[in-house]
Amino acid sequence: MKTHRIVLAARPQGLPKLSDFRMEEAELPPLGDGEVLLEIQYLSLDPYMRGRMDDVPAYEEPANAIGSVMEGGTVAIVRESRHPDYHAGETVLSYSGWQTHAVEKTAELRKLDPKAAPVTTALGVLGMPGFTAYAGLLTIGQPKPGETVVVAAASGPVGATVGQIAKLKGARAVGIAGGADKCRYIREELGFDAAIDHRAPDLAAQLKQACPKGIDVYFENVGGHVWDAVFPLLNLFARIPVCGLIAHYNDTPPFPGPDRLPVVMDDVLMNRYTIRGFIQYDFAEQRPAFYREMGQWIREGKVKYREDIVDGLENAPEAFIGLLQGKNFGKLVVRV
Ligand SMILES: NC(=O)c1ccc[n+]([C@@H]2O[C@H](COP(=O)([O-])OP(=O)(O)OC[C@H]3O[C@@H](n4cnc5c(N)ncnc54)[C@H](OP(=O)(O)O)[C@@H]3O)[C@@H](O)[C@H]2O)c1
């Protein structure tokens, strides 16, 4: 059995280029006891993959090796099984990476019920990004009724979910997104109270106007100029779940100055901010509650989601490079 796969061809310098990826055909190993052969239907493209392309210490070791299959979550159909609990035709969530077929151990799989929800949601609102929003906002952000919650990358799967959960908890949700269409979507379709385009030259002034009582929770997805606009508006005892810093994922040293750490830390001390970084699996014990609660919110129409589906595995590199530039609109998924 053969697979078509995309491997890491070179370590990117700054924004990845198409030549940093290579598509190739490879022979799969024979199916061992307890293993299944998967045909991949959908591949999730996520910002963390950029970090996995660098050979620097990160929260997971080691990075993608040169020549190895690009990592990634997938939805797949079991085509052959040598495990008694898995049967041909079943749909599973797996971590089989950027390829068309894979041989996997079942311990790494989760069965999906295609009748319960569209299977692609297992990669987005009902999967890792949705869980990131849920656990990070509720555990670290702890929004209270009447408070103001700000989130950027607000039309993406994490940010869109953060804003909608904030609303469900009685807070005001202010979203920051790239461009008029994304801003309209989060305000009119998702019910954010305000939406601001981060490309606007007066971003800081617009944000101040949208947050007349300051910011109580800033769910940090981006960093960069968005952080600069948010920081002066933070209230006493503000909470800042640090989830992602996508504005910096393509930075290469030396990093731009000036060093503002002393000023920032002075404010952290004087205003008693809680700044806590997290990786979603730190909260793994909350996953059953997440599946239950988020499933219910989606069924009741209280949480909405949008997917951006790209056709063809061969188009994954271009789509991924676009994700790092804000070209996606909603959860980016490749129909393999
Ligand atoms: N800690 C964790 O466990 C965890 C788990 C999942 C995701 N994350 C992080 O959460 C964040 C959102 O992830 P996602 O999957 O929901 O991604 P996403 O929103 O679908 O895509 C990333 C978005 O970031 C925005 N962006 C890119 N460069 C930017 C810049 N320089 N300034 C401002 N915005 C920029 C773009 O949206 P606009 O067009 O709106 O600018 C882009 O569409 C990322 O930082 C990701 O790494 C963390």
The ligand as an ORCA input file, in Angstrom:
! r2SCAN-3c Opt
* xyz 0 1
  N      -1.861     27.178     23.387
  C      -2.497     26.230     22.699
  O      -2.667     25.102     23.146
  C      -3.052     26.574     21.339
  C      -3.895     25.676     20.650
  C      -4.448     26.085     19.419
  C      -4.133     27.326     18.881
  N      -3.274     28.148     19.570
  C      -2.950     29.491     19.056
  O      -4.167     30.216     18.948
  C      -4.056     31.198     17.917
  C      -5.249     31.080     16.963
  O      -5.245     29.799     16.366
  P      -6.362     29.373     15.317
  O      -6.182     27.928     15.049
  O      -7.692     29.849     15.758
  O      -5.875     30.158     14.017
  P      -6.680     31.010     12.930
  O      -7.335     32.138     13.616
  O      -7.487     30.141     12.059
  O      -5.508     31.533     12.009
  C      -4.554     32.384     12.435
  C      -5.025     33.849     12.288
  O      -4.095     34.700     12.940
  C      -4.237     35.997     12.420
  N      -2.916     36.605     12.252
  C      -1.869     36.110     11.580
  N      -0.827     36.957     11.640
  C      -1.235     38.005     12.394
  C      -0.606     39.216     12.815
  N       0.668     39.491     12.482
  N      -1.314     40.075     13.573
  C      -2.592     39.812     13.902
  N      -3.247     38.675     13.522
  C      -2.562     37.794     12.768
  C      -4.949     35.847     11.070
  O      -6.268     36.327     11.251
  P      -6.680     37.823     10.880
  O      -6.880     37.872      9.407
  O      -7.892     38.053     11.677
  O      -5.518     38.681     11.287
  C      -5.004     34.348     10.855
  O      -6.149     33.968     10.133
  C      -2.682     30.966     17.275
  O      -1.754     31.848     17.846
  C      -2.357     29.541     17.676
  O      -0.978     29.278     17.666
  C      -2.733     27.787     20.762
*
